[in-house]
Amino acid sequence: MQHERSARPWLAALGGVLAALLAFAPSLGAQAEVILHIVQRGETVSEIAARYGSSVAAVAASNNLKNPNLIFPGQELKVPGGERMVHTVARGDSLWKIAQRYGVSLAAVKGANPGLDPYRLAIGQEVLVPGAAFTVTSRQGGGLALAWPVSGRISSGYGWRGGRLHYGLDIAAPSGSTITAAAAGHVVSAGWNGGYGRVVVIEHARNVRTVYAHCLRLLVKPGQQVWRGQAVARVGASGNATGPHLHFEVHVGGRPQNPLRFLP
């Protein structure tokens, strides 16, 4: 009887410890949602935070950044509150292909999947893709289906290339080929824009904009209304281009998206 009385305080203490662990469990789960991002050349904290659904203040606080404007390429940043989606590995998938498909960096995908062997992906395996909720917008979800602006081979896709994010699709086509509007809208700008060369920007419904760059010749003017399939430019190699092709971008709410999510 005395033994039972002496054991009760110990059991009560154990119960308190278990209760504390259970109470602490949610915070452990929240910590697991922090994403490790490797800063690329030209990136800002604002862009990184927006990409992962976080905020500048949260990123600055998590990394003890006294000045969020002072970051450097190669720096590791913890991004709290990032959103993720799960990709189920299919035949032929690689970690690089998955990252490119969702428009996120390979480093971000690796960081979200610690312990994952990128050379031994199994069909049916689940891979966490950080930030995909902001880069993957289906035709149904976006409410706007786009038409291909030119016929040709995709020479470079959306995603990370040479350490920088390639914001659109490069579609190789013969010089002078007709470029058409991907959807009805009005021309926001049409002219020379640095490395993009001659470029047309069209605004569509639902806060969607499309960009047509490296053109040989422009066929529309700012303020002009255009219809889906209307000729707006000719394929060229103006600006920083090594050969004739169309650089095609899609922006939703000011954020670049993977054009393939909108194309049939």
C-alpha positions in Angstrom: 0.0 0.0 0.0 2.8 2.4 0.9 4.5 1.5 -2.4 1.3 2.5 -4.3 1.2 5.9 -2.5 4.9 6.6 -3.3 4.4 5.7 -7.0 1.5 8.2 -7.5 3.6 11.4 -7.5 5.9 9.8 -10.0 3.0 8.9 -12.3 1.6 12.4 -11.9 4.9 13.8 -12.9 5.1 11.5 -15.9 1.6 12.6 -17.0 2.7 16.2 -16.8 5.7 15.5 -19.0 3.5 13.8 -21.6 1.0 16.6 -21.5 3.8 19.1 -22.1 5.2 17.1 -25.0 1.7 16.9 -26.6 1.2 20.6 -26.1 4.6 21.2 -27.8 3.9 19.0 -30.7 2.1 21.6 -32.9 5.2 23.9 -32.7 7.4 21.1 -33.8 5.1 20.6 -36.8 5.2 24.3 -37.6 9.0 24.3 -37.5 9.0 21.6 -40.1 7.3 24.0 -42.5 10.3 26.3 -42.6 11.9 26.1 -46.1 15.6 26.6 -46.8 16.2 28.8 -49.8 19.6 29.4 -51.5 19.7 33.0 -52.7 20.4 33.4 -56.4 22.0 36.4 -58.1 19.5 39.3 -58.5 17.0 38.0 -56.0 15.5 40.2 -53.3 13.9 39.2 -49.9 10.6 40.5 -51.1 10.6 38.2 -54.2 11.7 35.2 -52.1 9.1 35.8 -49.5 6.3 36.2 -52.1 7.5 33.1 -53.9 7.0 30.9 -50.8 3.9 32.6 -49.4 5.8 34.3 -46.6 6.5 37.9 -45.7 9.6 40.1 -45.6 9.2 40.6 -41.9 9.0 36.8 -41.2 12.1 36.1 -43.4 14.0 38.9 -41.7 13.1 37.7 -38.2 13.9 34.1 -39.0 17.4 35.0 -40.3 18.3 37.9 -38.0 18.5 40.2 -41.0 19.0 43.8 -39.7 18.7 45.1 -43.3 16.6 42.8 -45.6 18.0 44.6 -48.6 21.5 43.2 -47.9 21.6 39.6 -49.0 24.1 37.8 -51.3 24.1 34.9 -53.8 24.7 31.6 -52.1 23.3 32.8 -48.8 20.9 30.3 -47.0 17.7 31.8 -45.9 15.0 30.2 -43.7 11.6 31.0 -45.1 8.8 30.3 -42.6 5.2 29.7 -43.5 6.0 28.4 -47.0 3.3 26.5 -48.8 4.0 23.1 -50.4 2.4 20.6 -52.6 3.0 16.9 -53.1 4.3 15.6 -56.4 3.9 11.9 -57.0 6.9 10.5 -58.9 6.0 9.1 -62.4 8.1 7.2 -64.8 11.0 9.3 -66.2 10.8 11.9 -63.4 14.0 13.3 -62.0 14.3 15.8 -59.2 15.5 18.4 -61.7 12.5 17.8 -64.0 10.1 18.1 -61.0 11.7 21.4 -60.0 11.5 22.7 -63.5 7.9 21.6 -63.9 6.8 23.6 -60.9 9.1 26.5 -61.5 11.0 26.2 -58.3 14.8 25.8 -57.7 16.4 22.4 -57.4 18.0 23.6 -54.1 14.5 24.4 -52.7 13.2 20.9 -53.6 16.2 19.2 -52.0 15.8 21.4 -48.9 12.2 20.4 -48.6 13.0 16.7 -48.8 16.0 16.0 -46.4 17.4 12.5 -46.8 15.9 12.1 -50.3 18.3 10.4 -52.7 17.8 12.4 -56.0 19.3 9.5 -58.0 16.9 6.9 -56.6 13.4 8.2 -57.1 10.8 5.4 -57.0 7.6 5.6 -59.1 4.8 6.5 -56.7 7.1 8.2 -54.2 5.9 11.5 -52.9 8.1 14.6 -53.2 7.3 17.9 -51.4 7.5 20.9 -53.7 7.9 24.2 -51.8 6.3 27.3 -53.2 4.4 25.5 -55.9 1.1 26.9 -54.8 2.3 30.2 -56.3 3.8 28.9 -59.5 1.3 26.3 -60.5 -2.0 27.7 -61.9 -4.0 25.4 -64.0 -6.1 26.6 -66.9 -9.2 25.8 -64.8 -7.8 27.5 -61.7 -6.6 30.6 -63.5 -9.9 30.8 -65.5 -8.1 31.7 -68.7 -6.9 29.2 -71.3 -4.2 30.5 -73.6 -3.3 29.5 -77.2 0.2 28.8 -78.4 1.6 32.1 -79.7 3.8 30.4 -82.3 4.6 26.9 -83.6 8.0 25.5 -82.7 10.2 23.5 -80.4 10.6 24.5 -76.8 14.4 25.1 -76.6 14.3 26.2 -73.0 11.6 25.8 -70.4 10.5 27.8 -67.4 12.6 27.3 -64.3 16.2 27.6 -63.1 18.9 27.9 -65.7 22.5 28.8 -65.2 21.8 29.8 -61.6 19.0 32.2 -62.5 15.3 31.8 -62.9 14.2 31.7 -66.6 10.8 33.3 -66.4 9.3 31.9 -69.6 9.4 29.5 -72.5 11.8 29.8 -75.4 10.1 28.6 -78.5 12.5 28.1 -81.5 11.0 29.1 -84.8 12.2 30.5 -88.2 13.0 34.2 -88.3 9.9 36.1 -89.5 7.4 33.5 -88.3 4.1 35.0 -87.1 3.6 35.5 -83.4 -0.1 35.6 -82.3 -1.9 36.8 -79.2 -2.4 34.0 -76.8 -5.8 35.5 -75.8 -7.9 38.6 -76.3 -6.8 41.7 -74.5 -5.1 45.1 -75.0 -1.5 46.0 -75.7 0.2 47.5 -72.6 3.5 48.1 -74.3 5.3 47.5 -77.6 8.8 48.5 -78.1 12.5 48.0 -77.2 13.2 46.7 -73.7 16.9 46.0 -73.0 17.9 42.4 -73.2 14.4 41.4 -74.2 14.9 43.3 -77.5 11.6 44.2 -79.2 8.8 43.1 -76.9 5.0 43.1 -76.8 3.1 43.0 -73.5 -0.6 42.2 -73.6 -3.0 42.4 -70.6 -5.9 39.9 -70.5 -8.8 39.2 -68.2 -8.3 38.0 -64.6 -5.1 40.1 -64.1 -3.1 38.0 -66.6 -0.4 39.4 -68.8 1.6 37.8 -71.6 5.0 38.8 -72.8 6.4 38.2 -76.3 10.2 39.0 -76.5 13.1 39.0 -78.9 10.9 39.9 -81.8 12.1 40.9 -85.3 9.2 43.3 -85.9 6.2 44.5 -83.9 2.8 44.6 -85.5 0.8 46.3 -82.8 0.9 49.5 -80.8 0.3 50.4 -77.1 -3.4 50.7 -76.3 -4.5 48.6 -79.2 -7.2 45.9 -78.6 -6.3 42.5 -79.9 -8.2 39.2 -80.3 -7.0 35.7 -79.7 -4.9 34.5 -82.6 -4.2 38.0 -84.0 -0.7 38.6 -85.4 1.2 40.8 -83.0 4.8 40.4 -84.0 7.4 38.4 -86.0 9.9 36.0 -84.6 13.4 37.4 -84.4 16.6 37.5 -82.3 16.7 41.0 -81.0 18.2 41.8 -77.6 20.2 39.1 -75.8 19.3 36.2 -78.1 21.6 33.7 -79.8 19.1 32.7 -82.5 15.6 33.3 -83.7 13.0 32.3 -81.1 10.1 33.6 -79.1 10.6 34.2 -75.4 7.0 33.8 -74.0 6.0 34.7 -70.4 2.8 34.6 -68.4 2.3 36.8 -65.3 -0.7 36.5 -62.9 -1.1 39.4 -60.5 2.4 40.5 -61.4 4.0 37.2 -60.6 5.6 35.0 -63.3 4.0 31.6 -63.9 5.0 28.5 -65.9 3.2 29.1 -69.3 2.7 25.4 -69.8 0.1 25.5 -67.0 -2.1 27.6 -69.3 -1.4 26.1 -72.7 -3.2 23.1 -74.2 
